Amino acid sequence: MKELVLFFQLFVDPDAVIGQDFAVVMLILYAGAALYMADFYQLVKQKSKAETLAILGIPCVVTMMGSALAALMVQVPRPGTEQILSFSQALGSEKLQAKLVLVTFVWMLLWAVCYLLQRKRGKKEVIRWVISCIPDAVCAAVIIFSFLYYPVSGRSLFFVTSEWVLWVYLYAVYFLCCKIVLLAVSLFVRLYSARITCFRWQTGKHPAAFLHRYFYIYQSAILRNVLLFEGGLLTFLTVLLVLEPPLPDERGDVVMIMAFLYLGAVFVIATATVPIRKGLRRFKEWGDARQLKELFCREYFTQDPIAANEDYVVTRHFLVDVQQPAAVYYWRDLQNVGGWYLDGKGKSRCLYFHKAGMVKFSEAEGAASEAAFQYAKQWMSPFLRDNPQ
């Protein structure tokens, strides 16, 4: 492992002058980052736009800034320079080249895990995913081929070919490592953004307190994302300022920057959690909030639902859109059941509620929403309103 670390240290040169390849490298890195963000969007896309933006926002900024820093701090020397000789000598070791092949396996593993964990994909999404991975596959092929050449010929490929071959190889390693970092970030973001379902309400727990935890933290990734990124950054900067206070003439500027960051965090949390606050406020609009919250917890967490799938849950008194934060609808608030109509995205139909507004179902959700519409039509009859199942 030490040999591998020393090899990668040859790439890092924070004091290097911007080279001739800077513009090309920057262009390639940003093109790769753009393809990655397109795939990342499909991987983490939520039904709620606010939740999707909360998940995407900071990783997107970090990716773009990281690409710029990589282009500035990581240098691949051109052929004919003394620096490239260091790479050539290091790659004379078959053991090192074998370890670099493991880098390709790490990429394959991360790619496979990200692919398997994603939601159902359409044909266009699959094609885009494959196209975005072709450059990475080419880089992996270059690394594997150079390693296989050693046992076949008995010597390193870079001892018998032009330095330009080594130059291409180094860029293959460089770009593949960048994609590994991006895929690792993607996997990490998806894991900590996943909805937490292991915590369930139990009889005796305070329903209001539990619902606040459930909707703000367990079900929605908005607050977790903000707290992780903003909280981590602000905590680090605050501790740094305490340990190393700024000079008196810089103190005013530092205070303004920290105040801006803290206010920004508060603004993001306040804006991103608007749907959750609205959802919880509806219980009070429907009647006795405490009683209705307890009724919801009992039906949703402890009783078998009338119908349930990954998108919607139908209980005796409530409809829950699982993919939206705090999207709970009270059947007694139902006003009308709409039919199919055409909109810009195809066919849709809606359920109309007096206080909670409408719930829109797309044609793609037809099978998932069928049970909700059947129960809604029953609720329109006075008998079921007075005698719910």
BALOBA-1460 file (C-alpha; in Angstrom, 3 decimals):
// residues 389
<rec num="1" residu="m" x="0.000" y="0.000" z="0.000"/>
<rec num="2" residu="k" x="2.893" y="2.361" z="0.757"/>
<rec num="3" residu="e" x="4.171" y="1.894" z="-2.809"/>
<rec num="4" residu="l" x="0.755" y="2.893" z="-4.168"/>
<rec num="5" residu="v" x="0.598" y="5.989" z="-1.956"/>
<rec num="6" residu="l" x="4.052" y="7.115" z="-3.071"/>
<rec num="7" residu="f" x="3.040" y="6.652" z="-6.697"/>
<rec num="8" residu="f" x="-0.033" y="8.872" z="-6.325"/>
<rec num="9" residu="q" x="2.014" y="11.481" z="-4.488"/>
<rec num="10" residu="l" x="3.963" y="11.980" z="-7.716"/>
<rec num="11" residu="f" x="0.784" y="13.449" z="-9.238"/>
<rec num="12" residu="v" x="0.299" y="16.073" z="-6.544"/>
<rec num="13" residu="d" x="2.140" y="19.340" z="-6.940"/>
<rec num="14" residu="p" x="0.288" y="22.251" z="-5.302"/>
<rec num="15" residu="d" x="3.066" y="24.697" z="-6.256"/>
<rec num="16" residu="a" x="3.198" y="23.716" z="-9.911"/>
<rec num="17" residu="v" x="2.754" y="26.344" z="-12.599"/>
<rec num="18" residu="i" x="-0.291" y="25.892" z="-14.836"/>
<rec num="19" residu="g" x="0.872" y="23.701" z="-17.678"/>
<rec num="20" residu="q" x="0.088" y="23.464" z="-21.355"/>
<rec num="21" residu="d" x="-2.513" y="20.757" z="-20.754"/>
<rec num="22" residu="f" x="-4.471" y="22.725" z="-18.160"/>
<rec num="23" residu="a" x="-7.309" y="23.823" z="-20.472"/>
<rec num="24" residu="v" x="-7.735" y="20.333" z="-21.930"/>
<rec num="25" residu="v" x="-7.662" y="18.671" z="-18.502"/>
<rec num="26" residu="m" x="-10.143" y="21.188" z="-17.138"/>
<rec num="27" residu="l" x="-12.448" y="20.560" z="-20.087"/>
<rec num="28" residu="i" x="-12.247" y="16.772" z="-19.669"/>
<rec num="29" residu="l" x="-12.793" y="16.938" z="-15.906"/>
<rec num="30" residu="y" x="-15.816" y="19.198" z="-16.245"/>
<rec num="31" residu="a" x="-17.249" y="17.040" z="-19.026"/>
<rec num="32" residu="g" x="-16.854" y="14.006" z="-16.778"/>
<rec num="33" residu="a" x="-18.386" y="15.893" z="-13.857"/>
<rec num="34" residu="a" x="-21.355" y="16.946" z="-16.015"/>
<rec num="35" residu="l" x="-21.982" y="13.350" z="-17.129"/>
<rec num="36" residu="y" x="-21.638" y="12.244" z="-13.510"/>
<rec num="37" residu="m" x="-24.140" y="14.849" z="-12.293"/>
<rec num="38" residu="a" x="-26.634" y="13.737" z="-14.959"/>
<rec num="39" residu="d" x="-26.347" y="10.163" z="-13.692"/>
<rec num="40" residu="f" x="-26.316" y="11.328" z="-10.075"/>
<rec num="41" residu="y" x="-29.577" y="13.187" z="-10.638"/>
<rec num="42" residu="q" x="-31.216" y="10.000" z="-11.893"/>
<rec num="43" residu="l" x="-29.822" y="8.047" z="-8.948"/>
<rec num="44" residu="v" x="-31.050" y="10.366" z="-6.186"/>
<rec num="45" residu="k" x="-34.113" y="11.883" z="-7.868"/>
<rec num="46" residu="q" x="-37.037" y="12.139" z="-5.476"/>
<rec num="47" residu="k" x="-40.661" y="12.884" z="-6.172"/>
<rec num="48" residu="s" x="-40.286" y="16.056" z="-4.149"/>
<rec num="49" residu="k" x="-38.304" y="18.712" z="-6.043"/>
<rec num="50" residu="a" x="-37.260" y="20.358" z="-2.776"/>
<rec num="51" residu="e" x="-35.798" y="17.084" z="-1.505"/>
<rec num="52" residu="t" x="-34.036" y="16.416" z="-4.812"/>
<rec num="53" residu="l" x="-32.428" y="19.873" z="-4.793"/>
<rec num="54" residu="a" x="-31.405" y="19.455" z="-1.162"/>
<rec num="55" residu="i" x="-29.655" y="16.185" z="-2.015"/>
<rec num="56" residu="l" x="-28.076" y="17.498" z="-5.227"/>
<rec num="57" residu="g" x="-27.091" y="21.031" z="-4.253"/>
<rec num="58" residu="i" x="-23.950" y="20.712" z="-2.169"/>
<rec num="59" residu="p" x="-22.515" y="17.559" z="-3.857"/>
<rec num="60" residu="c" x="-22.881" y="19.366" z="-7.186"/>
<rec num="61" residu="v" x="-20.955" y="22.396" z="-5.919"/>
<rec num="62" residu="v" x="-18.298" y="20.170" z="-4.317"/>
<rec num="63" residu="t" x="-17.906" y="18.220" z="-7.582"/>
<rec num="64" residu="m" x="-17.401" y="21.344" z="-9.681"/>
<rec num="65" residu="m" x="-14.981" y="22.911" z="-7.183"/>
<rec num="66" residu="g" x="-13.137" y="19.608" z="-6.817"/>
<rec num="67" residu="s" x="-12.693" y="19.378" z="-10.584"/>
<rec num="68" residu="a" x="-11.127" y="22.837" z="-10.642"/>
<rec num="69" residu="l" x="-8.808" y="22.017" z="-7.704"/>
<rec num="70" residu="a" x="-7.795" y="18.721" z="-9.336"/>
<rec num="71" residu="a" x="-6.887" y="20.534" z="-12.542"/>
<rec num="72" residu="l" x="-4.798" y="23.042" z="-10.555"/>
<rec num="73" residu="m" x="-3.061" y="20.738" z="-8.059"/>
<rec num="74" residu="v" x="-2.684" y="17.456" z="-9.953"/>
<rec num="75" residu="q" x="-0.065" y="17.498" z="-12.675"/>
<rec num="76" residu="v" x="0.751" y="14.873" z="-15.317"/>
<rec num="77" residu="p" x="4.186" y="15.784" z="-16.726"/>
<rec num="78" residu="r" x="4.631" y="15.898" z="-20.459"/>
<rec num="79" residu="p" x="7.096" y="13.585" z="-22.243"/>
<rec num="80" residu="g" x="10.696" y="14.755" z="-22.219"/>
<rec num="81" residu="t" x="10.627" y="16.173" z="-18.679"/>
<rec num="82" residu="e" x="12.486" y="14.905" z="-15.622"/>
<rec num="83" residu="q" x="9.256" y="14.375" z="-13.689"/>
<rec num="84" residu="i" x="7.941" y="11.733" z="-16.095"/>
<rec num="85" residu="l" x="11.106" y="9.673" z="-15.508"/>
<rec num="86" residu="s" x="10.011" y="9.221" z="-11.881"/>
<rec num="87" residu="f" x="6.750" y="7.677" z="-13.078"/>
<rec num="88" residu="s" x="8.584" y="5.446" z="-15.553"/>
<rec num="89" residu="q" x="10.919" y="4.116" z="-12.877"/>
<rec num="90" residu="a" x="8.062" y="3.513" z="-10.427"/>
<rec num="91" residu="l" x="6.017" y="1.622" z="-13.032"/>
<rec num="92" residu="g" x="8.935" y="-0.689" z="-13.672"/>
<rec num="93" residu="s" x="7.583" y="-2.608" z="-10.674"/>
<rec num="94" residu="e" x="5.126" y="-5.349" z="-11.675"/>
<rec num="95" residu="k" x="3.768" y="-5.269" z="-8.121"/>
<rec num="96" residu="l" x="2.811" y="-1.598" z="-8.449"/>
<rec num="97" residu="q" x="1.089" y="-2.184" z="-11.789"/>
<rec num="98" residu="a" x="-0.858" y="-5.059" z="-10.215"/>
<rec num="99" residu="k" x="-2.028" y="-2.737" z="-7.439"/>
<rec num="100" residu="l" x="-3.118" y="-0.175" z="-10.031"/>
<rec num="101" residu="v" x="-5.234" y="-2.899" z="-11.664"/>
<rec num="102" residu="l" x="-7.034" y="-3.137" z="-8.317"/>
<rec num="103" residu="v" x="-8.037" y="0.498" z="-8.898"/>
<rec num="104" residu="t" x="-9.999" y="-0.660" z="-11.949"/>
<rec num="105" residu="f" x="-11.713" y="-3.324" z="-9.827"/>
<rec num="106" residu="v" x="-12.695" y="-0.662" z="-7.286"/>
<rec num="107" residu="w" x="-14.238" y="1.348" z="-10.126"/>
<rec num="108" residu="m" x="-16.121" y="-1.706" z="-11.411"/>
<rec num="109" residu="l" x="-17.423" y="-2.499" z="-7.921"/>
<rec num="110" residu="l" x="-18.614" y="1.045" z="-7.239"/>
<rec num="111" residu="w" x="-20.186" y="1.255" z="-10.684"/>
<rec num="112" residu="a" x="-22.036" y="-2.035" z="-10.153"/>
<rec num="113" residu="v" x="-23.265" y="-1.088" z="-6.665"/>
<rec num="114" residu="c" x="-24.526" y="2.309" z="-7.857"/>
<rec num="115" residu="y" x="-26.252" y="0.657" z="-10.808"/>
<rec num="116" residu="l" x="-27.919" y="-2.043" z="-8.689"/>
<rec num="117" residu="l" x="-29.149" y="0.416" z="-6.053"/>
<rec num="118" residu="q" x="-30.800" y="2.750" z="-8.503"/>
<rec num="119" residu="r" x="-34.510" y="2.804" z="-9.214"/>
<rec num="120" residu="k" x="-36.147" y="1.440" z="-12.322"/>
<rec num="121" residu="r" x="-34.657" y="3.043" z="-15.422"/>
<rec num="122" residu="g" x="-36.158" y="3.724" z="-18.795"/>
<rec num="123" residu="k" x="-34.351" y="2.952" z="-22.026"/>
<rec num="124" residu="k" x="-33.035" y="6.520" z="-22.388"/>
<rec num="125" residu="e" x="-31.598" y="6.534" z="-18.862"/>
<rec num="126" residu="v" x="-29.848" y="3.197" z="-19.441"/>
<rec num="127" residu="i" x="-28.295" y="4.466" z="-22.697"/>
<rec num="128" residu="r" x="-27.107" y="7.666" z="-21.001"/>
<rec num="129" residu="w" x="-25.627" y="5.667" z="-18.118"/>
<rec num="130" residu="v" x="-23.712" y="3.381" z="-20.504"/>
<rec num="131" residu="i" x="-22.439" y="6.299" z="-22.625"/>
<rec num="132" residu="s" x="-21.225" y="8.180" z="-19.548"/>
<rec num="133" residu="c" x="-19.199" y="5.135" z="-18.485"/>
<rec num="134" residu="i" x="-17.482" y="4.461" z="-21.839"/>
<rec num="135" residu="p" x="-14.538" y="6.854" z="-21.141"/>
<rec num="136" residu="d" x="-14.017" y="5.207" z="-17.736"/>
<rec num="137" residu="a" x="-14.051" y="1.749" z="-19.338"/>
<rec num="138" residu="v" x="-11.415" y="2.889" z="-21.831"/>
<rec num="139" residu="c" x="-9.207" y="4.149" z="-18.976"/>
<rec num="140" residu="a" x="-9.636" y="0.847" z="-17.142"/>
<rec num="141" residu="a" x="-8.729" y="-1.083" z="-20.318"/>
<rec num="142" residu="v" x="-5.518" y="0.938" z="-20.709"/>
<rec num="143" residu="i" x="-4.459" y="0.135" z="-17.131"/>
<rec num="144" residu="i" x="-5.248" y="-3.584" z="-17.476"/>
<rec num="145" residu="f" x="-3.501" y="-3.878" z="-20.850"/>
<rec num="146" residu="s" x="-0.280" y="-2.301" z="-19.550"/>
<rec num="147" residu="f" x="-0.255" y="-4.761" z="-16.629"/>
<rec num="148" residu="l" x="-0.869" y="-7.821" z="-18.855"/>
<rec num="149" residu="y" x="2.015" y="-6.767" z="-21.108"/>
<rec num="150" residu="y" x="4.502" y="-7.285" z="-18.254"/>
<rec num="151" residu="p" x="4.061" y="-11.079" z="-17.714"/>
<rec num="152" residu="v" x="3.749" y="-11.667" z="-21.466"/>
<rec num="153" residu="s" x="6.973" y="-9.880" z="-22.471"/>
<rec num="154" residu="g" x="8.834" y="-10.031" z="-19.170"/>
<rec num="155" residu="r" x="9.360" y="-6.258" z="-18.944"/>
<rec num="156" residu="s" x="7.413" y="-3.066" z="-18.454"/>
<rec num="157" residu="l" x="5.533" y="-1.639" z="-21.409"/>
<rec num="158" residu="f" x="6.963" y="1.779" z="-20.615"/>
<rec num="159" residu="f" x="10.574" y="0.613" z="-21.089"/>
<rec num="160" residu="v" x="9.981" y="-0.339" z="-24.741"/>
<rec num="161" residu="t" x="7.582" y="2.357" z="-25.929"/>
<rec num="162" residu="s" x="7.505" y="6.112" z="-26.300"/>
<rec num="163" residu="e" x="7.022" y="8.343" z="-23.284"/>
<rec num="164" residu="w" x="3.772" y="9.456" z="-24.889"/>
<rec num="165" residu="v" x="2.361" y="5.980" z="-24.099"/>
<rec num="166" residu="l" x="3.269" y="6.542" z="-20.449"/>
<rec num="167" residu="w" x="1.672" y="9.995" z="-20.627"/>
<rec num="168" residu="v" x="-1.607" y="8.461" z="-21.873"/>
<rec num="169" residu="y" x="-1.418" y="5.782" z="-19.169"/>
<rec num="170" residu="l" x="-0.963" y="8.358" z="-16.402"/>
<rec num="171" residu="y" x="-3.981" y="10.292" z="-17.586"/>
<rec num="172" residu="a" x="-5.998" y="7.056" z="-17.664"/>
<rec num="173" residu="v" x="-5.103" y="6.447" z="-14.006"/>
<rec num="174" residu="y" x="-5.818" y="10.085" z="-13.163"/>
<rec num="175" residu="f" x="-9.275" y="10.244" z="-14.760"/>
<rec num="176" residu="l" x="-10.345" y="6.822" z="-13.480"/>
<rec num="177" residu="c" x="-9.403" y="7.808" z="-9.912"/>
<rec num="178" residu="c" x="-11.454" y="10.986" z="-10.303"/>
<rec num="179" residu="k" x="-14.481" y="8.906" z="-11.333"/>
<rec num="180" residu="i" x="-13.943" y="6.545" z="-8.400"/>
<rec num="181" residu="v" x="-14.124" y="9.510" z="-6.034"/>
<rec num="182" residu="l" x="-17.317" y="10.725" z="-7.719"/>
<rec num="183" residu="l" x="-18.966" y="7.297" z="-7.559"/>
<rec num="184" residu="a" x="-17.961" y="6.949" z="-3.893"/>
<rec num="185" residu="v" x="-19.537" y="10.334" z="-3.148"/>
<rec num="186" residu="s" x="-22.653" y="9.257" z="-5.028"/>
<rec num="187" residu="l" x="-22.921" y="6.032" z="-3.023"/>
<rec num="188" residu="f" x="-22.354" y="7.845" z="0.268"/>
<rec num="189" residu="v" x="-24.957" y="10.496" z="-0.523"/>
<rec num="190" residu="r" x="-27.510" y="7.868" z="-1.520"/>
<rec num="191" residu="l" x="-26.933" y="5.852" z="1.652"/>
<rec num="192" residu="y" x="-27.323" y="8.712" z="4.086"/>
<rec num="193" residu="s" x="-30.194" y="10.195" z="2.060"/>
<rec num="194" residu="a" x="-32.210" y="6.974" z="2.153"/>
<rec num="195" residu="r" x="-35.471" y="6.983" z="4.058"/>
<rec num="196" residu="i" x="-35.135" y="5.373" z="7.483"/>
<rec num="197" residu="t" x="-37.896" y="2.832" z="8.058"/>
<rec num="198" residu="c" x="-36.595" y="0.896" z="11.072"/>
<rec num="199" residu="f" x="-38.061" y="3.359" z="13.595"/>
<rec num="200" residu="r" x="-41.783" y="2.780" z="14.133"/>
<rec num="201" residu="w" x="-44.330" y="4.411" z="16.398"/>
<rec num="202" residu="q" x="-45.479" y="2.278" z="19.303"/>
<rec num="203" residu="t" x="-48.442" y="2.682" z="21.591"/>
<rec num="204" residu="g" x="-47.485" y="4.914" z="24.499"/>
<rec num="205" residu="k" x="-45.144" y="7.147" z="22.527"/>
<rec num="206" residu="h" x="-46.059" y="10.790" z="22.137"/>
<rec num="207" residu="p" x="-47.477" y="10.956" z="18.564"/>
<rec num="208" residu="a" x="-46.642" y="14.617" z="17.877"/>
<rec num="209" residu="a" x="-42.988" y="14.301" z="18.948"/>
<rec num="210" residu="f" x="-42.565" y="11.083" z="16.972"/>
<rec num="211" residu="l" x="-44.112" y="12.552" z="13.796"/>
<rec num="212" residu="h" x="-41.746" y="15.513" z="13.958"/>
<rec num="213" residu="r" x="-38.767" y="13.148" z="14.113"/>
<rec num="214" residu="y" x="-40.236" y="10.870" z="11.455"/>
<rec num="215" residu="f" x="-41.029" y="13.551" z="8.868"/>
<rec num="216" residu="y" x="-38.053" y="15.836" z="9.505"/>
<rec num="217" residu="i" x="-35.310" y="13.202" z="9.894"/>
<rec num="218" residu="y" x="-36.402" y="9.625" z="9.182"/>
<rec num="219" residu="q" x="-38.507" y="10.124" z="6.054"/>
<rec num="220" residu="s" x="-36.931" y="13.213" z="4.503"/>
<rec num="221" residu="a" x="-33.290" y="13.648" z="3.542"/>
<rec num="222" residu="i" x="-33.511" y="17.456" z="3.459"/>
<rec num="223" residu="l" x="-32.554" y="18.189" z="7.049"/>
<rec num="224" residu="r" x="-29.969" y="15.397" z="7.163"/>
<rec num="225" residu="n" x="-28.236" y="16.787" z="4.065"/>
<rec num="226" residu="v" x="-28.160" y="20.331" z="5.360"/>
<rec num="227" residu="l" x="-26.974" y="19.288" z="8.804"/>
<rec num="228" residu="l" x="-24.254" y="17.035" z="7.412"/>
<rec num="229" residu="f" x="-22.741" y="19.499" z="4.950"/>
<rec num="230" residu="e" x="-23.544" y="22.856" z="6.520"/>
<rec num="231" residu="g" x="-23.137" y="21.573" z="10.074"/>
<rec num="232" residu="g" x="-19.823" y="19.903" z="9.274"/>
<rec num="233" residu="l" x="-18.447" y="22.994" z="7.547"/>
<rec num="234" residu="l" x="-19.636" y="25.431" z="10.215"/>
<rec num="235" residu="t" x="-18.391" y="23.249" z="13.065"/>
<rec num="236" residu="f" x="-14.951" y="22.953" z="11.447"/>
<rec num="237" residu="l" x="-14.688" y="26.704" z="10.812"/>
<rec num="238" residu="t" x="-15.936" y="27.594" z="14.293"/>
<rec num="239" residu="v" x="-13.422" y="25.284" z="16.013"/>
<rec num="240" residu="l" x="-10.668" y="26.642" z="13.763"/>
<rec num="241" residu="l" x="-11.520" y="30.211" z="14.734"/>
<rec num="242" residu="v" x="-11.526" y="29.327" z="18.431"/>
<rec num="243" residu="l" x="-8.147" y="27.615" z="18.212"/>
<rec num="244" residu="e" x="-6.611" y="30.250" z="15.921"/>
<rec num="245" residu="p" x="-8.381" y="33.610" z="16.402"/>
<rec num="246" residu="p" x="-8.029" y="36.044" z="13.483"/>
<rec num="247" residu="l" x="-5.948" y="39.184" z="13.696"/>
<rec num="248" residu="p" x="-7.791" y="42.299" z="14.987"/>
<rec num="249" residu="d" x="-7.892" y="43.935" z="11.552"/>
<rec num="250" residu="e" x="-9.356" y="40.749" z="10.012"/>
<rec num="251" residu="r" x="-11.875" y="40.041" z="12.769"/>
<rec num="252" residu="g" x="-14.700" y="42.070" z="11.244"/>
<rec num="253" residu="d" x="-14.475" y="40.306" z="7.885"/>
<rec num="254" residu="v" x="-14.334" y="36.866" z="9.539"/>
<rec num="255" residu="v" x="-17.377" y="37.633" z="11.701"/>
<rec num="256" residu="m" x="-19.327" y="38.748" z="8.621"/>
<rec num="257" residu="i" x="-18.390" y="35.563" z="6.722"/>
<rec num="258" residu="m" x="-19.357" y="33.305" z="9.626"/>
<rec num="259" residu="a" x="-22.617" y="35.195" z="10.150"/>
<rec num="260" residu="f" x="-23.395" y="34.809" z="6.448"/>
<rec num="261" residu="l" x="-22.728" y="31.047" z="6.620"/>
<rec num="262" residu="y" x="-24.899" y="30.603" z="9.711"/>
<rec num="263" residu="l" x="-27.734" y="32.679" z="8.257"/>
<rec num="264" residu="g" x="-27.394" y="30.731" z="5.017"/>
<rec num="265" residu="a" x="-27.790" y="27.451" z="6.895"/>
<rec num="266" residu="v" x="-30.874" y="28.772" z="8.698"/>
<rec num="267" residu="f" x="-32.352" y="30.007" z="5.400"/>
<rec num="268" residu="v" x="-31.750" y="26.674" z="3.654"/>
<rec num="269" residu="i" x="-33.341" y="24.712" z="6.503"/>
<rec num="270" residu="a" x="-36.295" y="27.084" z="6.748"/>
<rec num="271" residu="t" x="-36.911" y="26.975" z="2.987"/>
<rec num="272" residu="a" x="-36.364" y="23.266" z="2.475"/>
<rec num="273" residu="t" x="-38.633" y="22.208" z="5.336"/>
<rec num="274" residu="v" x="-41.670" y="24.246" z="4.230"/>
<rec num="275" residu="p" x="-43.527" y="21.151" z="2.873"/>
<rec num="276" residu="i" x="-43.001" y="19.313" z="6.164"/>
<rec num="277" residu="r" x="-44.309" y="22.200" z="8.251"/>
<rec num="278" residu="k" x="-47.347" y="22.466" z="5.986"/>
<rec num="279" residu="g" x="-48.010" y="18.745" z="6.273"/>
<rec num="280" residu="l" x="-47.872" y="18.776" z="10.063"/>
<rec num="281" residu="r" x="-50.032" y="21.924" z="10.241"/>
<rec num="282" residu="r" x="-52.834" y="20.177" z="8.349"/>
<rec num="283" residu="f" x="-53.608" y="17.972" z="11.350"/>
<rec num="284" residu="k" x="-54.670" y="21.085" z="13.235"/>
<rec num="285" residu="e" x="-56.736" y="22.281" z="10.264"/>
<rec num="286" residu="w" x="-58.586" y="18.955" z="10.148"/>
<rec num="287" residu="g" x="-59.660" y="19.083" z="13.802"/>
<rec num="288" residu="d" x="-58.156" y="17.867" z="17.071"/>
<rec num="289" residu="a" x="-54.480" y="17.663" z="16.076"/>
<rec num="290" residu="r" x="-53.408" y="15.417" z="18.967"/>
<rec num="291" residu="q" x="-56.201" y="12.937" z="18.389"/>
<rec num="292" residu="l" x="-55.670" y="12.863" z="14.617"/>
<rec num="293" residu="k" x="-51.915" y="12.407" z="14.953"/>
<rec num="294" residu="e" x="-52.440" y="9.492" z="17.290"/>
<rec num="295" residu="l" x="-55.006" y="8.024" z="14.881"/>
<rec num="296" residu="f" x="-52.552" y="8.404" z="12.013"/>
<rec num="297" residu="c" x="-49.695" y="6.795" z="13.946"/>
<rec num="298" residu="r" x="-51.876" y="3.887" z="14.996"/>
<rec num="299" residu="e" x="-53.168" y="3.210" z="11.480"/>
<rec num="300" residu="y" x="-49.917" y="3.868" z="9.615"/>
<rec num="301" residu="f" x="-47.417" y="2.190" z="11.939"/>
<rec num="302" residu="t" x="-49.264" y="-0.523" z="13.879"/>
<rec num="303" residu="q" x="-52.172" y="-1.695" z="11.674"/>
<rec num="304" residu="d" x="-52.246" y="-3.395" z="8.307"/>
<rec num="305" residu="p" x="-53.058" y="-0.861" z="5.566"/>
<rec num="306" residu="i" x="-55.909" y="-1.264" z="3.124"/>
<rec num="307" residu="a" x="-53.359" y="-0.996" z="0.308"/>
<rec num="308" residu="a" x="-49.648" y="-0.173" z="0.169"/>
<rec num="309" residu="n" x="-46.759" y="-0.017" z="-2.290"/>
<rec num="310" residu="e" x="-43.515" y="1.940" z="-2.642"/>
<rec num="311" residu="d" x="-45.422" y="5.096" z="-3.634"/>
<rec num="312" residu="y" x="-48.684" y="5.224" z="-1.677"/>
<rec num="313" residu="v" x="-50.212" y="3.846" z="1.496"/>
<rec num="314" residu="v" x="-53.988" y="3.783" z="1.987"/>
<rec num="315" residu="t" x="-55.280" y="3.457" z="5.556"/>
<rec num="316" residu="r" x="-58.843" y="3.730" z="6.843"/>
<rec num="317" residu="h" x="-58.645" y="7.498" z="7.351"/>
<rec num="318" residu="f" x="-55.501" y="8.633" z="5.528"/>
<rec num="319" residu="l" x="-53.726" y="8.581" z="2.172"/>
<rec num="320" residu="v" x="-49.937" y="8.877" z="2.378"/>
<rec num="321" residu="d" x="-47.676" y="9.760" z="-0.543"/>
<rec num="322" residu="v" x="-44.551" y="7.976" z="0.669"/>
<rec num="323" residu="q" x="-42.221" y="9.692" z="-1.816"/>
<rec num="324" residu="q" x="-43.121" y="13.209" z="-0.644"/>
<rec num="325" residu="p" x="-42.145" y="14.668" z="2.761"/>
<rec num="326" residu="a" x="-45.131" y="14.748" z="5.151"/>
<rec num="327" residu="a" x="-47.634" y="14.292" z="2.303"/>
<rec num="328" residu="v" x="-50.582" y="13.048" z="4.387"/>
<rec num="329" residu="y" x="-54.194" y="13.442" z="3.210"/>
<rec num="330" residu="y" x="-57.298" y="12.938" z="5.349"/>
<rec num="331" residu="w" x="-60.077" y="11.008" z="3.635"/>
<rec num="332" residu="r" x="-62.752" y="13.038" z="5.426"/>
<rec num="333" residu="d" x="-61.262" y="16.101" z="3.687"/>
<rec num="334" residu="l" x="-61.840" y="14.569" z="0.230"/>
<rec num="335" residu="q" x="-63.952" y="16.747" z="-2.083"/>
<rec num="336" residu="n" x="-63.850" y="15.166" z="-5.526"/>
<rec num="337" residu="v" x="-62.341" y="12.343" z="-7.577"/>
<rec num="338" residu="g" x="-61.034" y="13.492" z="-10.938"/>
<rec num="339" residu="g" x="-60.693" y="11.549" z="-14.185"/>
<rec num="340" residu="w" x="-57.860" y="11.213" z="-16.659"/>
<rec num="341" residu="y" x="-56.710" y="14.303" z="-18.553"/>
<rec num="342" residu="l" x="-53.758" y="15.221" z="-20.763"/>
<rec num="343" residu="d" x="-50.988" y="17.497" z="-19.567"/>
<rec num="344" residu="g" x="-47.478" y="18.252" z="-20.786"/>
<rec num="345" residu="k" x="-46.118" y="14.959" z="-19.425"/>
<rec num="346" residu="g" x="-48.900" y="12.633" z="-20.575"/>
<rec num="347" residu="k" x="-52.053" y="11.462" z="-18.838"/>
<rec num="348" residu="s" x="-52.761" y="12.400" z="-15.233"/>
<rec num="349" residu="r" x="-55.626" y="12.308" z="-12.764"/>
<rec num="350" residu="c" x="-56.177" y="13.936" z="-9.396"/>
<rec num="351" residu="l" x="-57.856" y="13.566" z="-6.042"/>
<rec num="352" residu="y" x="-59.093" y="16.905" z="-4.697"/>
<rec num="353" residu="f" x="-59.014" y="17.647" z="-0.975"/>
<rec num="354" residu="h" x="-60.561" y="20.701" z="0.671"/>
<rec num="355" residu="k" x="-57.641" y="21.787" z="2.896"/>
<rec num="356" residu="a" x="-54.683" y="19.777" z="1.583"/>
<rec num="357" residu="g" x="-55.180" y="20.597" z="-2.093"/>
<rec num="358" residu="m" x="-54.927" y="18.047" z="-4.892"/>
<rec num="359" residu="v" x="-52.903" y="14.882" z="-5.251"/>
<rec num="360" residu="k" x="-51.741" y="14.312" z="-8.821"/>
<rec num="361" residu="f" x="-51.165" y="10.813" z="-10.178"/>
<rec num="362" residu="s" x="-49.337" y="10.278" z="-13.455"/>
<rec num="363" residu="e" x="-50.147" y="7.509" z="-15.897"/>
<rec num="364" residu="a" x="-46.897" y="5.785" z="-14.907"/>
<rec num="365" residu="e" x="-48.296" y="5.524" z="-11.380"/>
<rec num="366" residu="g" x="-51.547" y="4.024" z="-12.641"/>
<rec num="367" residu="a" x="-51.129" y="0.628" z="-10.991"/>
<rec num="368" residu="a" x="-49.776" y="2.142" z="-7.777"/>
<rec num="369" residu="s" x="-52.614" y="4.671" z="-7.508"/>
<rec num="370" residu="e" x="-55.498" y="2.370" z="-8.486"/>
<rec num="371" residu="a" x="-56.190" y="1.268" z="-4.903"/>
<rec num="372" residu="a" x="-56.217" y="4.894" z="-3.743"/>
<rec num="373" residu="f" x="-58.780" y="5.863" z="-6.416"/>
<rec num="374" residu="q" x="-60.999" y="2.889" z="-5.667"/>
<rec num="375" residu="y" x="-61.048" y="3.727" z="-1.970"/>
<rec num="376" residu="a" x="-61.570" y="7.425" z="-2.752"/>
<rec num="377" residu="k" x="-64.671" y="6.592" z="-4.811"/>
<rec num="378" residu="q" x="-66.008" y="4.585" z="-1.902"/>
<rec num="379" residu="w" x="-65.342" y="7.514" z="0.427"/>
<rec num="380" residu="m" x="-67.536" y="9.700" z="-1.701"/>
<rec num="381" residu="s" x="-70.495" y="7.595" z="-0.539"/>
<rec num="382" residu="p" x="-72.090" y="8.872" z="2.683"/>
<rec num="383" residu="f" x="-72.144" y="5.380" z="4.196"/>
<rec num="384" residu="l" x="-68.346" y="4.962" z="4.214"/>
<rec num="385" residu="r" x="-67.829" y="8.494" z="5.455"/>
<rec num="386" residu="d" x="-69.887" y="7.664" z="8.534"/>
<rec num="387" residu="n" x="-68.675" y="4.058" z="8.869"/>
<rec num="388" residu="p" x="-65.047" y="3.721" z="7.750"/>
<rec num="389" residu="q" x="-63.694" y="0.190" z="7.544"/>
